[in-house]
Amino acid sequence: MKAGLGWTLAAVVGLGGLGLAKDAETKGPDAGPARDKFVGSWRLAWMEQPGADGKLVRITDRKGSLIYTRDGRMSVQIQFPESQSSVSNDYVLNGYEASFGTWDVNEEAQTVTRHVEGSVTRGLVGKGLTRAYRFSDGRLTMRSVRPDEHWSVTWERYSR
């Protein structure tokens, strides 16, 4: 009797596992709580920003890494090509962007906020940088919520 109960329990657990696997397969990699989707390491796929004519231009010659940890830490680094090594602005110093800190998600607003603790550009330290986000086809696209910034950054997952 005990052996029969054990096999029945094993079958129920096994079928339940198949159901979960089927749910994950049906919903795809972009399903689940937003916070969980951020966790892991990402590589820069491309950036988009307005060109001289105002139309968005896709930029693919930059290298970057973005990391979100489960315990709420994050870091980002982007290396511009040598031809852009003199680029400096609020985020970039001499063709390099780097910052780290903590992060949180507002799923209702579909935003993620980076709370900058350290940055290659000291003007960002202590600021909260809020970005609208979208997950699609295993990619994460973020853009500024500021009305004066019209860029976006798309990342591809390295690992969870």
C-alpha positions as CSV (number, residue, x, y, z in Angstrom):
1,M,0.0,0.0,0.0
2,K,2.8,2.4,0.9
3,A,4.6,1.6,-2.3
4,G,1.5,2.3,-4.3
5,L,1.0,5.6,-2.6
6,G,4.7,6.5,-3.2
7,W,4.3,5.8,-7.0
8,T,1.0,7.8,-7.1
9,L,2.7,10.7,-5.4
10,A,5.7,10.5,-7.7
11,A,3.4,10.5,-10.7
12,V,1.4,13.5,-9.4
13,V,4.6,15.5,-8.8
14,G,6.0,14.5,-12.2
15,L,2.8,15.6,-14.0
16,G,2.8,18.8,-12.0
17,G,6.4,19.5,-13.1
18,L,5.3,18.8,-16.7
19,G,2.5,21.3,-16.3
20,L,4.9,23.9,-15.1
21,A,7.3,23.2,-17.9
22,K,4.4,23.5,-20.4
23,D,3.3,26.8,-18.8
24,A,6.9,28.2,-19.1
25,E,7.0,26.9,-22.7
26,T,3.6,28.5,-23.6
27,K,4.4,31.8,-21.9
28,G,7.9,32.1,-23.3
29,P,11.1,33.6,-21.8
30,D,9.4,37.0,-21.4
31,A,6.7,35.7,-19.0
32,G,6.7,36.1,-15.2
33,P,7.3,38.9,-12.7
34,A,9.3,41.8,-14.2
35,R,11.8,41.9,-11.4
36,D,12.8,38.2,-12.1
37,K,13.2,39.0,-15.8
38,F,15.9,41.7,-15.1
39,V,18.1,39.4,-13.0
40,G,21.2,38.2,-14.8
41,S,23.8,39.6,-17.2
42,W,23.1,41.3,-20.5
43,R,25.3,42.4,-23.4
44,L,24.6,45.5,-25.5
45,A,22.9,44.7,-28.7
46,W,22.4,48.2,-30.0
47,M,21.5,51.8,-29.1
48,E,19.2,54.1,-31.0
49,Q,19.3,57.9,-30.9
50,P,18.1,60.7,-33.1
51,G,20.3,61.6,-36.1
52,A,20.9,65.0,-37.5
53,D,17.6,64.7,-39.4
54,G,15.7,63.7,-36.2
55,K,15.1,60.1,-37.3
56,L,16.3,57.3,-35.1
57,V,19.7,55.8,-36.0
58,R,20.7,52.3,-34.8
59,I,24.2,52.2,-33.4
60,T,25.9,48.8,-33.3
61,D,29.6,49.6,-32.8
62,R,29.6,50.0,-29.0
63,K,30.3,47.2,-26.5
64,G,28.5,46.9,-23.2
65,S,27.6,44.9,-20.2
66,L,24.6,45.2,-17.8
67,I,24.2,43.2,-14.6
68,Y,21.2,43.0,-12.3
69,T,21.5,40.8,-9.2
70,R,18.6,39.2,-7.3
71,D,19.5,41.1,-4.2
72,G,19.0,44.5,-5.9
73,R,22.5,45.5,-7.1
74,M,23.3,46.6,-10.6
75,S,26.1,47.8,-12.8
76,V,26.4,49.0,-16.4
77,Q,29.4,49.6,-18.6
78,I,29.5,50.8,-22.2
79,Q,32.6,51.3,-24.3
80,F,32.3,53.6,-27.3
81,P,34.6,52.9,-30.4
82,E,37.9,54.6,-30.5
83,S,36.5,57.2,-33.1
84,Q,34.2,58.4,-30.3
85,S,36.7,58.3,-27.4
86,S,36.2,62.1,-26.9
87,V,32.5,61.8,-26.3
88,S,31.5,63.2,-22.9
89,N,28.1,64.1,-21.5
90,D,26.0,63.5,-18.3
91,Y,26.4,59.7,-18.7
92,V,29.7,59.3,-20.7
93,L,33.3,60.4,-20.0
94,N,35.8,60.1,-22.8
95,G,33.8,57.5,-24.6
96,Y,33.1,55.3,-21.6
97,E,29.9,54.9,-19.5
98,A,30.0,53.1,-16.2
99,S,27.9,53.2,-13.1
100,F,26.7,51.0,-10.3
101,G,24.2,51.0,-7.4
102,T,20.8,49.5,-6.6
103,W,17.6,49.1,-8.6
104,D,13.9,48.7,-8.2
105,V,11.0,48.0,-10.6
106,N,7.6,49.6,-10.8
107,E,5.7,47.0,-12.8
108,E,2.5,49.1,-13.0
109,A,4.4,52.0,-14.7
110,Q,6.7,49.6,-16.5
111,T,9.8,51.4,-15.3
112,V,13.0,50.4,-13.6
113,T,15.0,52.9,-11.5
114,R,18.7,52.7,-11.0
115,H,19.9,54.5,-7.8
116,V,23.5,55.5,-8.7
117,E,26.0,55.0,-5.9
118,G,29.1,55.4,-8.2
119,S,29.7,56.6,-11.7
120,V,32.5,57.6,-14.1
121,T,30.6,60.9,-14.3
122,R,30.3,62.1,-10.8
123,G,27.2,64.2,-11.5
124,L,25.1,61.0,-11.6
125,V,26.1,59.9,-8.1
126,G,23.1,60.0,-5.8
127,K,20.6,60.3,-8.6
128,G,17.7,57.9,-9.5
129,L,17.6,57.2,-13.3
130,T,14.2,56.0,-14.3
131,R,13.8,54.1,-17.5
132,A,10.8,52.7,-19.3
133,Y,11.4,49.0,-20.2
134,R,10.1,46.3,-22.5
135,F,11.0,42.7,-22.8
136,S,10.6,41.0,-26.2
137,D,12.1,38.0,-27.9
138,G,14.7,37.6,-25.1
139,R,15.8,41.2,-25.3
140,L,15.4,44.1,-22.9
141,T,14.9,47.6,-24.3
142,M,15.1,50.6,-22.1
143,R,14.6,54.3,-22.8
144,S,14.7,57.4,-20.7
145,V,11.4,58.7,-19.4
146,R,12.7,62.3,-19.6
147,P,10.9,64.2,-22.4
148,D,14.2,65.8,-23.6
149,E,16.0,62.4,-24.1
150,H,15.0,60.4,-27.2
151,W,17.4,57.4,-27.1
152,S,16.9,53.7,-26.4
153,V,19.2,50.8,-25.5
154,T,18.6,47.2,-26.3
155,W,20.3,44.4,-24.4
156,E,20.5,40.6,-25.1
157,R,20.8,38.1,-22.3
158,Y,24.1,36.5,-21.5
159,S,22.8,34.5,-18.5
160,R,20.4,34.4,-15.6
